[in-house]
Amino acid sequence: MKVFLSVGATYSETQERFVKAFEAFLNQNECQRLTVGRGNYDPRQPILQARELIEASDAVVVLAFTRTLIRSAIDKPGSKDEKEIKDLRYPTVWNQLEAAMAFGLKRPLLVIVENGLTQEAMLKDRQEFRAVGTALDVSQLQTDEFKGMFGIFKQIVASRSAEVKRSQSSPVDTWTVGELLRSLRPEQIWKVAAAVAGILSAIAVAAYWVAKHT
């Protein structure tokens, strides 16, 4: 399984140790890591690399940890909603960019976020899979809870990838009725139902006419 790992450059031993441990965890779970940087360098703009790698991936995992600490600032300055904010921690903006691209490309997205980090936009606990909090303790990766969670995530990704490949490679004339119906959007299903109803109505009228005139 190809997993794009969205992770910023580390600046502390704790961050680097956790990232390396997670990379090893991916390897142990038979996942191929795709990452901008960290041994995968390219002369092109990073945003182009990220998009290409995410397109080639089966899923995306975001590792979000503190990059910026705001000791004191003003939110919405000069307005009636102006307020002071203090001691807020934010990750690299690349976590947001890459998570948004993953969402746009419909890749399953798992967010692992450092405890206490400000969760907003794509890092909020409102995605398809719940965000996982961490104290950047490598021992968390070996707990039954974390392994179980990732195992379920991996199963869902594998199932969805297989479904996508099947729909892309299988000619429509080999699909079962159930597969064909699952591939339709709601508005298409209504159109099909209306067409079928029309055909059945026409058959009923024709049968009545034949019975009456024979």
N, C-alpha and C positions, 0 to 999 in steps of 0.2 A: 504494500500500500504506500503510495507516494503522499507524503505529508509536507506541506509548505509550513515552515516554522517562522512565524513573525516574532522576531526578537531584536531588541536594540543592542548597541555596543555596551558591554559591561564596564563598570568603573570601580567595582569593589570585589573583593575575594568571594564574598557571600553570593553575589550575583553570578559570577563566573562559575563558581562551584555548582550552583543549582542548574545553570544552563547546560554545563557539561554532563551533569547527572541525567538531565532530561533527554539530552541527545543519546546517551547510552541507553536510556529507557526505551526510546523509539527503536533503536537497533535491536534490543532484546525482544521487542514486539513485532519484529519483521517489518518495520516501516522504513522506507527510504526518505531521508531528510532532504528537503529542498529549501535553501535559504539564500537570501542576498547577503553576501559577505560570509564570514566564518568558513573560509576555505573554498567559497564558490564566487570567485571574483570575475568581473566582466567590465570591459571598457565603456559600455553603454551607460546611460542614465539609470540609476537604481529603480526608478518608477517603472521603466520599461522591463527591466529584469524581473521585478516583482510580478508584474502582470503576466509575463510569459511563464514564469514558474508556477503561479497560481493556476493558470489555465491547464498546465500539465499535471497538476496535482489531483488527488482524490479527495483531499480534505485539508483544512487549515487549522493550525493550533497557534494561538497567540500567547506568548509569555510576556506579561506586562509587569514591569517593576519600576521603581522610582527613578526618574531622570531629572525632574525639576521639583524643588521645594519652594513654595511661595510663603514667605514669613508673614508678609502683610501686603495687602493690595485693596483696591476699590473696585467693586463690581457695579457696572452700569453707572459710571461717574456722571454727575451733573443731572441725573434724572430723579424723579420722585421715588424710584425704587433703588436708589443708590444704597449700597451697604458695604461694610468692611469685611473682608475675608482674611482668615489667618491660617497659617500652617496647613496648607493644602499641598498634596503631592500628586504629581502627574507623570505618566510614562512618556516615552518618545512618541512623537506624532505619527511615526511610521506604523505603530500598532493600529492606530485608527485608520490610516490609509489602506493598509493591507487587509484589515478586517472588512472594510467597506468593499474592497475589490472582491474578496471572497464571497461576501453576501450577494454582490451583483452578479457574480458568475455562478451562483447557486451551489457553492461548495459547502459541505458541512463544516461548521465553525465551532471550535472549542476554545474558550477563553480561560486562561489560568492567570489570575491577577494577585499581585502582592497585597496582603492585608493592609488596610488603611489608605490604599491608593484611591484617588478620586475616580469614581466610575461614572462615565458619561458617554453619550453617543454609542458607538459600537461595543464599548466595554461594559455597558450596563447589563444587569442580570435579566435581560428581556429577550435574549436570542433563543434559537431553537433548543440549545442545550444550556443548562444553567452554568453560570460562571463558577469556577473553582477558586476558592481563596487559598492562599499559601503564605507561610511565614518564611519562604525560601529555605525551608529545611529539607535537605535531600532525603531524609528518612521518610518523608511523606510519600515519596514515590514508590516505596516498598510496602506500604500499608495495603491491606485487603480492600479497603474502601476505595483507594485511588486506582488500584489495579482493576477492580470490578467496574468502576466508572469508565475507565479507558477501554476496557474490554467491550462494554456495551456500545460505546462510541464507535469502536472499530468495526463491530458487527453491522451497525447501521450504515456506516460508510461503505463497507464491502457490498452490502445488499443494494444500496442506491447506485453504486458504480456499476454493478452487474446489470441492473435494470436499465441504466442509461445506455450501456454498450449494446444490450440486447435490442433496444428500440432503434439504435443507430444502424445496427448491422443486419437485422432481420427484415426481409421484405414484408410489406403489409399483407400480401396474400397468404403468408404462412402463419399470421396471428390467429389466435383463438378469439372467439367473440368477447370473452372476458378481457383479454389484453387490449383488444380494439376499444372497448368501452372505457377502460382505465386511461387510455391515451387521449381521450376526448376532453375538452374543456366543458364546463357546465352549459354554456350557450350552444355548443355543438351537439351535446346530448339532446337538448330540447328540439333542435332542428331535425335530428335523426328520428326522434320520437314522433314528431309531426309528420315527417315523410312516411314513416311506417304506418301511422294511423291513416294517412291518405290512401296508401296502397291497399290496406285492408278494407277500407270503405269502398274503393273502386271494385275490388274483388267481390264484395258482398252485393253490390248493385248489379254487377255482371251476372252473378250466379242467380239472382232473383229474376232477371230478364230472361235468362236461358230457361229457367224452370217454368216461367209463365208462358213461354212461346213454344214449348215442346210437349 
